Amino acid sequence: MESLNFAHVYQVVCLVPYGRVTTYGAIARYLGSAQLARMVGWAMNGCPQNVPAHRVINRQGLLSGKNHFGDSNMQLLLEAEGIRIKNDKVVDFEHLFWDPAIELGTVKN
């Protein structure tokens, strides 16, 4: 089974701009392991507090990591950045989606 360097995941997440979101899969693809989106989720569960994990959601725009934040904290953090949430889903997800492969250009190995 492939592995994923959690430190690399955290580096990418720290680059997600304020008011934007990315997905577990987009991070995994950027790091060269598209099949490891679930591992990105595991990395987010144990990330340091200075990593903006609330900006990482699932591919449908759902706040799938909200259980890690407790109650509605993930939603509150996103809303504080101007991101609208309805029924645990980012409104206008396609417009707010930040793809590291496009934005950063090169794939990190």
C-alpha positions as CSV (number, residue, x, y, z in Angstrom):
1,M,0.0,0.0,0.0
2,E,1.2,3.5,-0.8
3,S,1.8,6.0,1.9
4,L,1.4,9.7,2.2
5,N,3.7,12.1,4.0
6,F,1.4,14.0,6.4
7,A,3.8,16.9,6.6
8,H,3.3,17.4,2.8
9,V,-0.4,17.3,3.3
10,Y,-0.2,20.0,5.9
11,Q,2.0,22.2,3.7
12,V,-0.5,22.1,0.9
13,V,-3.5,22.8,3.3
14,C,-1.6,25.8,4.6
15,L,-1.5,27.2,1.1
16,V,-5.3,27.1,0.6
17,P,-6.3,30.8,0.5
18,Y,-8.6,32.4,3.0
19,G,-12.2,32.1,1.7
20,R,-11.5,29.1,-0.5
21,V,-11.8,25.3,-0.1
22,T,-10.1,22.3,-1.5
23,T,-10.8,18.5,-1.3
24,Y,-9.1,15.5,0.1
25,G,-8.8,14.1,-3.5
26,A,-7.3,17.3,-4.9
27,I,-4.6,17.3,-2.3
28,A,-3.9,13.6,-2.9
29,R,-3.7,14.1,-6.6
30,Y,-1.3,17.0,-6.2
31,L,0.9,14.9,-4.0
32,G,0.9,12.2,-6.7
33,S,-1.4,9.6,-5.1
34,A,-5.0,10.2,-6.3
35,Q,-6.1,6.9,-4.5
36,L,-5.0,8.2,-1.2
37,A,-7.7,10.8,-0.6
38,R,-8.8,8.8,2.5
39,M,-5.3,9.1,3.9
40,V,-5.5,12.9,3.5
41,G,-8.6,12.7,5.7
42,W,-6.6,10.8,8.3
43,A,-3.9,13.5,8.1
44,M,-6.6,16.1,8.7
45,N,-7.8,14.3,11.8
46,G,-4.5,14.7,13.5
47,C,-3.2,18.0,12.1
48,P,-1.6,20.7,14.1
49,Q,-3.9,23.6,15.2
50,N,-2.2,26.1,12.9
51,V,-3.3,24.1,9.8
52,P,-6.6,25.4,8.4
53,A,-8.2,21.9,8.2
54,H,-11.7,23.5,8.0
55,R,-10.9,24.4,4.3
56,V,-10.7,20.7,3.3
57,I,-14.0,19.2,2.3
58,N,-15.2,16.3,0.2
59,R,-15.5,16.2,-3.6
60,Q,-19.3,17.1,-3.4
61,G,-18.6,20.2,-1.3
62,L,-19.9,18.5,1.9
63,L,-18.3,19.3,5.3
64,S,-17.4,15.6,5.8
65,G,-14.7,16.5,8.4
66,K,-17.1,18.4,10.7
67,N,-17.1,15.6,13.3
68,H,-13.4,16.3,13.9
69,F,-14.3,20.0,14.7
70,G,-17.3,19.2,17.0
71,D,-20.8,20.5,16.4
72,S,-20.8,23.3,14.0
73,N,-17.3,24.7,14.4
74,M,-16.2,23.8,10.9
75,Q,-19.2,25.6,9.5
76,L,-18.6,28.6,11.7
77,L,-14.9,28.8,10.7
78,L,-15.9,28.7,7.0
79,E,-18.7,31.2,7.4
80,A,-16.2,33.6,9.2
81,E,-14.2,33.5,5.9
82,G,-17.3,34.5,3.9
83,I,-18.2,31.0,2.7
84,R,-21.9,30.2,2.7
85,I,-23.0,26.8,4.0
86,K,-26.4,25.2,3.5
87,N,-27.3,21.7,4.7
88,D,-23.6,21.0,5.5
89,K,-22.6,21.8,2.0
90,V,-20.5,24.7,0.6
91,V,-22.7,27.0,-1.5
92,D,-21.1,27.8,-4.9
93,F,-18.5,25.1,-4.3
94,E,-17.3,25.1,-7.9
95,H,-16.4,28.8,-7.7
96,L,-14.7,28.5,-4.3
97,F,-12.8,25.3,-5.1
98,W,-9.0,25.7,-5.0
99,D,-7.1,23.0,-6.9
100,P,-3.5,22.8,-5.9
101,A,-2.5,21.1,-9.2
102,I,-3.8,24.2,-11.1
103,E,-2.9,26.9,-8.6
104,L,0.6,25.6,-7.6
105,G,1.4,24.1,-11.0
106,T,3.9,21.4,-10.2
107,V,3.2,18.1,-8.6
108,K,5.1,17.5,-5.3
109,N,6.7,14.1,-4.8
